[in-house]
């Protein structure tokens, strides 16, 4: 998260400019920069967001691939209804 933000700032881009370039809401860009990946949904989406952000600020996508992502969401188990 810090590496992405540092790359954004080095390019002189605002969070809003990254949001426009990635077509992500600014709130998601803010959550990424804060490292709050658990707020962003399933890990598959988080990886996509990180890849998009990395591309927008000129970092190799591999940086986004190795970044920590949210843990998979475990489904809530419910007892089966009696038949």
C-alpha positions as CSV (number, residue, x, y, z in Angstrom):
1,X,0.0,0.0,0.0
2,X,2.8,2.4,0.9
3,X,4.7,1.5,-2.3
4,X,1.7,2.3,-4.4
5,X,1.0,5.6,-2.7
6,X,4.7,6.5,-3.0
7,X,4.6,5.7,-6.7
8,X,1.5,7.8,-7.1
9,X,3.0,10.8,-5.3
10,X,6.3,10.4,-7.3
11,X,4.2,10.8,-10.5
12,X,2.5,13.8,-9.1
13,X,-0.9,12.1,-9.3
14,X,-3.8,12.7,-6.8
15,X,-5.9,9.8,-5.5
16,X,-8.7,11.2,-7.7
17,X,-6.5,10.9,-10.8
18,X,-5.7,7.3,-10.0
19,X,-9.4,6.6,-9.5
20,X,-10.2,8.0,-12.9
21,X,-7.3,6.2,-14.6
22,X,-8.4,2.9,-13.0
23,X,-12.1,3.5,-13.2
24,X,-12.3,2.7,-9.5
25,X,-14.2,4.8,-6.9
26,X,-11.9,7.2,-5.0
27,X,-13.0,5.4,-1.8
28,X,-11.4,2.2,-3.0
29,X,-8.1,4.0,-3.9
30,X,-8.1,5.4,-0.3
31,X,-8.7,2.0,1.2
32,X,-5.9,0.5,-0.8
33,X,-3.5,3.2,0.3
34,X,-4.5,2.7,3.9
35,X,-3.9,-1.1,3.6
36,X,-7.5,-1.9,4.5
37,X,-8.0,-4.7,2.0
38,X,-10.6,-6.5,4.1
39,X,-13.0,-3.6,3.3
40,X,-12.7,-4.3,-0.4
41,X,-14.4,-7.6,-0.7
42,X,-13.2,-11.0,-1.9
43,X,-9.5,-11.4,-2.5
44,X,-10.0,-11.9,-6.3
45,X,-11.3,-8.3,-6.5
46,X,-8.6,-6.9,-4.3
47,X,-5.9,-8.4,-6.5
48,X,-7.6,-6.8,-9.5
49,X,-7.7,-3.5,-7.8
50,X,-4.1,-3.7,-6.9
51,X,-3.1,-4.6,-10.4
52,X,-5.0,-1.7,-11.8
53,X,-3.5,0.7,-9.3
54,X,0.0,-0.6,-10.0
55,X,-0.5,-0.1,-13.8
56,X,-1.9,3.4,-13.3
57,X,1.2,4.5,-11.4
58,X,3.7,2.7,-13.6
59,X,4.7,-0.1,-11.3
60,X,5.1,-3.7,-12.6
61,X,1.9,-5.7,-12.0
62,X,4.0,-8.3,-10.1
63,X,4.2,-5.7,-7.3
64,X,0.5,-5.9,-6.9
65,X,0.5,-9.7,-7.1
66,X,2.8,-10.1,-4.1
67,X,1.0,-7.5,-2.0
68,X,-1.0,-8.9,0.9
69,X,-4.7,-9.4,0.1
70,X,-7.8,-9.9,2.2
71,X,-8.4,-13.4,3.5
72,X,-11.0,-15.4,1.7
73,X,-14.5,-14.9,3.2
74,X,-15.7,-18.1,4.8
75,X,-19.4,-18.8,4.2
76,X,-21.5,-18.9,7.2
77,X,-22.7,-22.4,8.0
78,X,-26.3,-22.9,8.7
79,X,-28.0,-26.0,10.0
80,X,-30.0,-27.8,7.4
81,X,-33.8,-27.5,7.7
82,X,-35.5,-30.7,8.8
83,X,-37.2,-32.5,6.0
